[in-house]
Structure formats: C-alpha cells, structure tokens
C-alpha cells in the first residue's frame, strides 16, 4: 500500500466500489474495530468533502447524517450538508438547530498542506482541537468522537484534552494510512461532558 502501485490499486478499488476516495477504507476499518456508530445514531462528519466518509456513514446508521466542509460536498442521497468552517461558532449553532440530538462526531478535517512538516502538523493538531471543541459543544452524553491527528509535539495536548471529556480514549493508525505518514486517529467513546 505504501508504493505508488499500491496507492493506485487502492484508488482503483475505491472507485470501482463507488467511493469518492480511498479515505472510505479508514472509516470502515475504524468502525469494524471500535464500533463507534450504532444503527440509530445521528452523525456529524467534519471536513467531509468530497464525501467518502459520508457514503460509509450513510450505510451504518438509519439516523441523520450531516457533513460540514469549507468546500461544497457533492450531493449524496439521505445526507445533509453545510458549506462552512467547523471553527465558526455560527456553524455550531446551525448544526444544533438542524440536529437536536448528536450521537457521534467524526472529523477527518485537515488544513491545506504547505509541505513544511512540523508547521503542517501543528496546524492539523490545532484543527483537531477545534473539532474537539465542536464535539463537546454538540454531543449528547454517552456520544462518540473520532478525530484525525498527527504524531508531533502538540499531539499529547490534544490527546490529554480529549481524555478530559470521554470515558475511553485510544489512538489508532489505520492500515489504509500511507506508509511514512504520521497520521493517526483518536477514538474517543462515551462523552462525559
Ligand atoms: C482529507 S479531506 C476529508 C476527506 C473526507 N473524509 C472523505 O472521506 O471524503 C479534509 C477536508 O477537511 C476540510 N477542512 C479543512 N479545514 C476545515 C475547516 N476549518 N472547516 C471545515 N472543513 C475543513 C477540507 O476542505 C477537506 O475537504
């Protein structure tokens, strides 16, 4: 999977299975391992464009599914979308008006990369902190949260902050993550406010 050929194969597999990107396999893997989404859950996906996680989430729950992204998310049957910034308090309010009960928040959001590794990691972790704030603002007690992050100097701050709000918090590197990447996911279950 780390080679160019491997990347192409996963990309081709994703397209042939109707997914918008290979990212879908990361969420499928997280769900198989941690069971974060239940059949009746209302789920919010932050940083959701182009929408492959939304496609997966739609198959996992009969509840409402809402995607938020700075970019327009091309339509998916049975999925609501908002074009907006997850760090904007007005977007938090809008989401709460749309979904009165939120059981799960997932975030695969990442900023545009500059190519400067430590700078990019710091910005990505800061966005993860914003996603945590969002989740704490909208989640129902007992809810679950998944956020993309990166190993780096600020990672433990995000991890420890997440631990203050959830009963169980773990990290997970998906098999679908490219070799050499420092990407990992924080899997937080049972929101305690
Ligand atoms: C890796 S992509 C997400 C892929 C998505 N999970 C999927 O499966 O299709 C990261 C996304 O984060 C979004 N993003 C970055 N900063 C954001 C912000 N402040 N608010 C909302 N979305 C943001 C980007 O626009 C981009 O679409």
Boltz pocket constraint, residues with backbone or C-beta under 6 A from the ligand:
constraints:
  - pocket:
      binder: B
      contacts: [[A, 20], [A, 21], [A, 23], [A, 24], [A, 46], [A, 47], [A, 48], [A, 49], [A, 50], [A, 51], [A, 52], [A, 53], [A, 54], [A, 68], [A, 69], [A, 70], [A, 71], [A, 84], [A, 85], [A, 86], [A, 87], [A, 108], [A, 109], [A, 110], [A, 111], [A, 112], [A, 127]]
      max_distance: 6.0
